[in-house]
Every structure is written in structure tokens, then in C-alpha cells.
Amino acid sequence: MLRRALILFTLGFFLAAATGSAATEEATADKETKPAAAEVEPAAEEEWYPPSAGPIVTWTAPLCAKGQLLIQPFFFYNRTRGAFDAEAKYSGLNKGDKKYQYQEELFIEYGITDRLEIAADLLYQQNYLKQDGVSAHSSGFSDSYLYLRYCALEEKKWLPHITGILQVKMPTGKYQHLNSEKLGTDSMGTGSWDPGIGLIMTKRFRPFIFHADAVFSFPQKVMIDKVKTRYAGYANYDFGVEYFFPKIKGLNLMFEVNGYLQGDTWYDGARTPSTATQYLNVSPGIGWSNDKIQTLIAYQRTLIGKNTDANDTLVLTCVYTF
């Protein structure tokens, strides 16, 4: 049922996109027939930037204005349907087994100047697992993030809005001395400090806004239960597009793709083969926004991966600006 909903929503998204593109071409043709003296549209067109909550994971390049505070809570309901092994082969959960999770996330941004902002990301989660007739549950904070973003280039004609990002993941989630009776549900983090650097781009092509980012992180060595552990560097890459209905103010569709790549893990100086992790998620969504608050509801699905769970996730979020 979820797969059918994803297919129907995606088809609807591209049909709406095609309709919007046709409407834009008609508007351009009408504009070309008007006298030169009446052509005052380009300046207004350049300022088009409708409010929205943006994609779920993909960064957006524009920053908060100086002194502006942005708060964005998220709610995730994540249900695992199976897993991908080291060879990317999928297998579903055994009959009677269940694995699901609730996550509450708080993302905060503050504009230091019009070109520089700081941000923080906090996540609390509740993990549930039923396996071979045995149930377990744990809750707690996951790892947290701090960000520093700088606007390198504002959007001009065909050039996109470009923003650089520095980030650090902090080990605020439990990562060692796990309770075997909890069946791994009490594992909330990795234990490592992970500095990272990346690039974000946003470009408007009315009625679309495109976003893309790539962030590379470099985990530091950590001692986990007396074992020297070194996670490989990893890359997050994301692409998102938003479509804004020309005749329905505040309503938009969203579609994004999120990828993750990480190499094998090292324990006590030796690389452990077949521990590399990969996944690719897709997420369609629909949002409604005005100048003060922006909302989004979306569905996220893991399509392929290695050494990762195959998840279906419901996402709710809103953005409020002070």
C-alpha cells in the first residue's frame, strides 16, 4: 500500500510539474507580444521566493537574516520492513517480528549577519523491537549537531545561491555499556566526534526551486567498550525540488533523494571487511506555508542500501520564524 501511494504521489508530482511548465511557457509567449514600454515584469520575477518548509533532509542555501531566529520541530514515525545485507540483498523481517521508532527533532537557526548563521540540531528517540517473541524498548537522546553556514554567493541570473557549511556531530547518544536484554534498542549514537564540511546550492526556475548539497564528515577515533574504534569517513548527498502551484497560494509539492556512503570500520587497528554502509532514500511530500509559518508532511522510503535497515517513515514538520 505504501509503495502504491509513493508511485501515485510521484506521478501526480510530475503531472503537476508538467502543467506548471506549460503555464510558464504560455505566460512567456504572452509577455513577448506586449509593447516594450509595458515590460516591467523581470524585476518582480527576480524577487519570487515563496515561503516553504523546504525538503526534509536536503539543505537550502538561503540563510536567516541578521538577528532572525528560526525554529523547526520534526516528528518521525519510522517502521522497519526489513534490511539490506553487505551485498545489498534485501530480506524482510521474520513473521511476528516488529521494529519501529519515534523521533522528535528540534532544529534551530540564528542569523549572526546576513551572510553568516549558526544552527543546532537535537534529536530524542524511542526505539521498539520485537524479535523471536522477545520485546525491548529504549529511549534517549541521539547524537547532536552544531553548524556554521556562510553565504558565498547569492543567486544571480543563471548562477545558483551557494552556501558553505561547517558542522560537527557530538556524541550525546549512548554508544557503549549496552544492555543485552535491550536487544540493541539502547544504542543511540556512535560515540565519535565527526567534523564535516560541505556545499549547498539553491536555484529558482519558477514555479520550481531546486536544492542540492554534499557534506563530507571525518569521524575521530573513539574507545568503545575498551575497543579502539575508527569509523570511516562518510558522505551525505541530497537533491530536492519544490513545485509551487501558480494558482493556489501557499501550496507546494516536494520530492527529494538522499544518499549516504561510508567505508569499512576499523577495530584495534584492523579493518573489518563488509562493514561499509550505504543507502538511498526517496521522499515525496506536500506543504502549506505563509510568511510566518511553513508546514510539510512527507513519506520517506529506503530504496536500496548495504548494512542498513529498509525503512518507511512518516514525517511532519513546521517552521516558525521570530
C-alpha positions as CSV (number, residue, x, y, z in Angstrom):
1,M,0.0,0.0,0.0
2,L,2.8,2.4,0.9
3,R,4.6,1.6,-2.4
4,R,1.4,2.2,-4.4
5,A,1.0,5.6,-2.6
6,L,4.6,6.6,-3.4
7,I,4.1,5.7,-7.1
8,L,0.8,7.6,-7.3
9,F,2.2,10.6,-5.5
10,T,5.3,10.7,-7.7
11,L,3.1,10.6,-10.9
12,G,1.0,13.4,-9.5
13,F,4.1,15.4,-8.8
14,F,5.4,15.2,-12.3
15,L,2.0,15.8,-13.9
16,A,1.7,19.0,-11.8
17,A,5.2,19.9,-12.8
18,A,4.4,19.5,-16.5
19,T,1.3,21.6,-16.1
20,G,3.3,24.3,-14.3
21,S,5.9,24.3,-17.0
22,A,3.3,24.7,-19.7
23,A,1.7,27.6,-17.9
24,T,5.1,29.3,-17.6
25,E,5.7,28.9,-21.4
26,E,2.2,30.4,-22.1
27,A,3.0,33.4,-19.8
28,T,6.3,33.9,-21.6
29,A,4.6,33.9,-25.0
30,D,2.0,36.5,-23.9
31,K,4.7,38.7,-22.5
32,E,6.6,38.7,-25.7
33,T,3.5,40.1,-27.6
34,K,3.2,43.1,-25.2
35,P,4.8,46.5,-26.1
36,A,8.3,47.2,-24.8
37,A,7.0,50.1,-22.6
38,A,4.8,47.7,-20.6
39,E,7.6,45.2,-19.8
40,V,8.2,45.7,-16.1
41,E,7.9,42.0,-15.1
42,P,11.6,40.9,-14.9
43,A,12.3,42.8,-11.7
44,A,9.3,41.2,-10.0
45,E,10.2,37.8,-11.3
46,E,13.7,38.0,-9.8
47,E,12.2,38.6,-6.4
48,W,10.0,35.5,-6.5
49,Y,10.8,33.4,-3.5
50,P,7.7,31.7,-1.9
51,P,7.8,30.6,1.7
52,S,8.1,26.9,2.4
53,A,9.4,24.4,4.9
54,G,11.9,23.1,2.3
55,P,12.8,19.5,1.9
56,I,13.2,17.1,4.9
57,V,16.9,16.4,4.7
58,T,18.3,18.5,1.8
59,W,19.8,21.8,2.9
60,T,18.5,25.1,1.4
61,A,21.2,27.7,0.6
62,P,19.4,30.9,1.7
63,L,20.3,31.9,5.3
64,C,18.4,33.6,8.1
65,A,18.5,37.4,8.1
66,K,20.6,39.1,10.7
67,G,19.0,38.8,14.2
68,Q,16.4,36.3,12.9
69,L,15.6,33.2,14.8
70,L,14.1,30.1,13.1
71,I,12.7,27.1,15.0
72,Q,11.8,23.9,13.2
73,P,10.5,20.8,15.1
74,F,10.2,17.5,13.3
75,F,8.3,14.3,14.2
76,F,9.2,11.0,12.6
77,Y,7.4,7.7,12.8
78,N,9.8,5.1,11.4
79,R,8.8,1.5,10.7
80,T,11.4,-1.1,9.5
81,R,10.1,-3.6,7.0
82,G,13.4,-5.5,6.6
83,A,17.2,-5.0,6.0
84,F,19.9,-4.9,3.3
85,D,22.9,-7.0,3.9
86,A,26.6,-6.3,2.9
87,E,25.8,-7.5,-0.6
88,A,22.8,-5.1,-0.9
89,K,20.4,-8.1,-0.8
90,Y,17.1,-7.4,0.9
91,S,15.3,-9.6,3.4
92,G,12.1,-8.9,5.2
93,L,11.6,-9.2,8.9
94,N,10.6,-12.7,10.2
95,K,7.0,-13.4,10.8
96,G,5.9,-11.9,14.1
97,D,8.9,-9.6,14.4
98,K,8.5,-5.8,14.6
99,K,10.8,-2.9,14.7
100,Y,9.7,0.8,14.8
101,Q,10.8,4.1,16.2
102,Y,9.5,7.6,17.1
103,Q,11.8,10.6,16.8
104,E,11.3,14.1,17.9
105,E,13.9,16.6,16.4
106,L,14.4,20.3,17.1
107,F,16.4,22.3,14.5
108,I,17.3,25.9,15.4
109,E,18.9,28.6,13.2
110,Y,20.1,32.1,14.1
111,G,21.4,34.8,11.8
112,I,24.6,36.4,13.1
113,T,24.9,38.6,9.9
114,D,23.0,38.5,6.6
115,R,25.7,36.1,5.3
116,L,26.6,34.1,8.4
117,E,24.4,31.9,10.7
118,I,24.8,29.3,13.4
119,A,22.5,26.3,13.9
120,A,21.9,23.3,16.2
121,D,20.1,20.0,15.8
122,L,18.8,17.9,18.8
123,L,17.1,14.5,18.5
124,Y,15.3,12.4,21.0
125,Q,14.1,8.9,20.1
126,Q,12.1,5.9,21.3
127,N,13.1,2.5,19.9
128,Y,10.9,-0.6,19.9
129,L,11.8,-4.1,18.9
130,K,10.1,-7.5,19.0
131,Q,12.3,-10.4,17.9
132,D,11.6,-14.1,18.3
133,G,8.9,-13.4,20.7
134,V,11.1,-11.1,22.9
135,S,10.3,-7.4,23.2
136,A,12.5,-4.5,24.1
137,H,12.2,-0.7,24.3
138,S,14.6,2.1,25.0
139,S,14.5,5.9,24.7
140,G,17.1,8.7,24.9
141,F,18.9,11.4,23.1
142,S,20.7,10.6,19.9
143,D,23.9,12.4,18.7
144,S,23.6,16.1,18.2
145,Y,24.9,18.6,15.7
146,L,26.3,22.2,15.6
147,Y,26.5,24.1,12.3
148,L,28.1,27.2,10.9
149,R,26.9,28.4,7.4
150,Y,28.3,31.2,5.2
151,C,26.7,32.6,2.1
152,A,29.4,32.6,-0.6
153,L,27.2,33.8,-3.5
154,E,23.6,35.0,-3.7
155,E,21.6,33.9,-6.7
156,K,22.1,36.0,-9.8
157,K,20.6,35.2,-13.2
158,W,21.8,31.7,-14.1
159,L,24.1,31.4,-11.1
160,P,22.7,29.5,-8.0
161,H,22.7,30.6,-4.4
162,I,25.8,29.0,-2.9
163,T,26.5,28.4,0.8
164,G,29.3,26.7,2.6
165,I,28.8,24.7,5.7
166,L,31.0,23.5,8.6
167,Q,29.5,21.1,11.1
168,V,30.4,18.8,14.0
169,K,28.5,15.8,15.3
170,M,28.7,15.4,19.0
171,P,28.4,12.1,20.8
172,T,25.4,12.8,23.0
173,G,23.8,9.4,22.4
174,K,24.5,6.3,24.3
175,Y,27.1,4.1,22.5
176,Q,28.7,1.7,25.0
177,H,27.9,-0.4,28.0
178,L,24.8,-1.6,26.2
179,N,22.3,-3.9,28.0
180,S,22.0,-7.2,26.2
181,E,18.4,-7.5,27.3
182,K,17.6,-4.3,25.3
183,L,18.4,-6.1,22.0
184,G,20.3,-3.1,20.8
185,T,17.5,-0.6,21.2
186,D,19.6,1.3,23.8
187,S,22.2,2.2,21.1
188,M,21.6,5.8,20.4
189,G,24.8,7.1,18.9
190,T,28.3,6.2,17.5
191,G,30.5,7.7,20.3
192,S,32.7,9.7,17.9
193,W,33.2,13.4,17.2
194,D,32.6,13.9,13.5
195,P,33.7,17.3,12.0
196,G,32.4,17.9,8.5
197,I,32.5,20.3,5.6
198,G,30.1,20.8,2.7
199,L,28.5,22.9,0.0
200,I,24.8,23.8,-0.6
201,M,23.2,25.2,-3.7
202,T,19.7,26.5,-4.4
203,K,18.3,27.7,-7.8
204,R,14.9,29.1,-8.8
205,F,13.2,28.3,-12.0
206,R,9.6,29.4,-11.5
207,P,7.4,27.5,-10.5
208,F,10.3,25.3,-9.2
209,I,13.0,25.7,-6.6
210,F,15.9,23.2,-6.8
211,H,18.2,22.3,-3.9
212,A,21.4,20.2,-3.7
213,D,24.1,19.6,-1.1
214,A,27.1,17.4,-0.4
215,V,28.6,17.1,3.1
216,F,31.8,15.1,3.9
217,S,32.5,14.0,7.5
218,F,35.6,12.7,9.2
219,P,34.9,10.6,12.4
220,Q,37.6,10.7,15.1
221,K,38.9,7.7,16.9
222,V,36.8,6.5,19.9
223,M,37.2,3.9,22.6
224,I,34.0,1.7,22.7
225,D,33.9,-0.9,25.5
226,K,37.8,-0.9,25.6
227,V,38.0,-1.4,21.8
228,K,39.8,1.3,19.7
229,T,37.2,2.1,17.0
230,R,37.7,4.2,13.9
231,Y,34.7,4.8,11.6
232,A,35.4,5.5,8.0
233,G,34.7,8.9,6.6
234,Y,31.3,9.3,5.1
235,A,29.4,11.4,2.6
236,N,25.8,12.7,2.6
237,Y,24.5,13.9,-0.7
238,D,21.0,15.2,-1.3
239,F,18.8,16.6,-4.0
240,G,15.4,18.2,-3.6
241,V,12.9,20.0,-5.7
242,E,9.8,22.0,-4.8
243,Y,6.9,22.8,-7.1
244,F,4.6,25.8,-6.2
245,F,1.1,25.9,-7.6
246,P,0.7,29.1,-9.5
247,K,-3.0,29.5,-8.7
248,I,-3.1,28.1,-5.2
249,K,-1.1,30.4,-2.9
250,G,0.9,28.7,-0.2
251,L,0.6,25.1,-1.5
252,N,3.6,23.2,-2.8
253,L,4.8,19.7,-3.6
254,M,8.2,18.4,-2.6
255,F,10.4,15.5,-3.8
256,E,13.9,14.6,-2.6
257,V,16.5,12.0,-2.9
258,N,19.0,11.4,0.0
259,G,22.2,9.3,-0.3
260,Y,24.8,8.1,2.2
261,L,28.1,6.4,1.7
262,Q,30.6,5.1,4.3
263,G,33.5,2.7,4.2
264,D,34.5,-0.2,6.4
265,T,35.1,0.3,10.2
266,W,38.4,-0.3,11.9
267,Y,38.7,-2.1,15.3
268,D,42.0,-2.1,17.2
269,G,43.9,-1.0,14.0
270,A,42.4,-3.7,11.7
271,R,39.8,-3.1,9.0
272,T,36.7,-5.2,9.3
273,P,35.5,-6.2,5.8
274,S,31.9,-6.0,4.8
275,T,31.0,-3.3,7.3
276,A,30.6,-0.4,4.8
277,T,27.2,1.3,4.9
278,Q,25.2,2.8,2.0
279,Y,21.6,3.8,1.5
280,L,19.3,5.7,-0.9
281,N,16.0,7.3,0.3
282,V,13.3,9.0,-1.7
283,S,10.7,11.3,-0.2
284,P,7.6,12.9,-1.7
285,G,5.7,15.4,0.3
286,I,3.2,18.3,0.3
287,G,3.4,21.6,2.2
288,W,1.4,24.7,3.0
289,S,3.0,27.9,4.0
290,N,2.6,31.6,4.7
291,D,5.2,34.3,5.6
292,K,5.1,33.4,9.3
293,I,4.8,29.6,9.5
294,Q,5.6,26.8,7.0
295,T,4.4,23.2,7.2
296,L,5.2,19.9,5.5
297,I,4.0,16.3,5.6
298,A,6.1,13.7,3.8
299,Y,6.7,10.0,3.3
300,Q,10.3,8.6,3.2
301,R,11.3,5.2,1.9
302,T,14.6,3.4,1.7
303,L,15.0,2.0,-1.8
304,I,18.5,0.4,-1.7
305,G,21.4,0.0,0.7
306,K,24.1,-2.0,2.3
307,N,24.2,-3.0,6.0
308,T,21.2,-0.8,6.8
309,D,17.6,-1.2,7.6
310,A,14.8,-0.8,5.0
311,N,12.5,1.8,6.5
312,D,9.2,3.5,5.7
313,T,8.8,6.8,7.5
314,L,6.1,9.4,8.1
315,V,7.5,12.9,8.6
316,L,5.7,16.0,10.0
317,T,7.4,19.4,10.4
318,C,6.8,23.1,10.6
319,V,9.0,26.2,10.6
320,Y,8.3,29.3,12.7
321,T,10.4,32.4,12.3
322,F,10.8,35.1,15.0
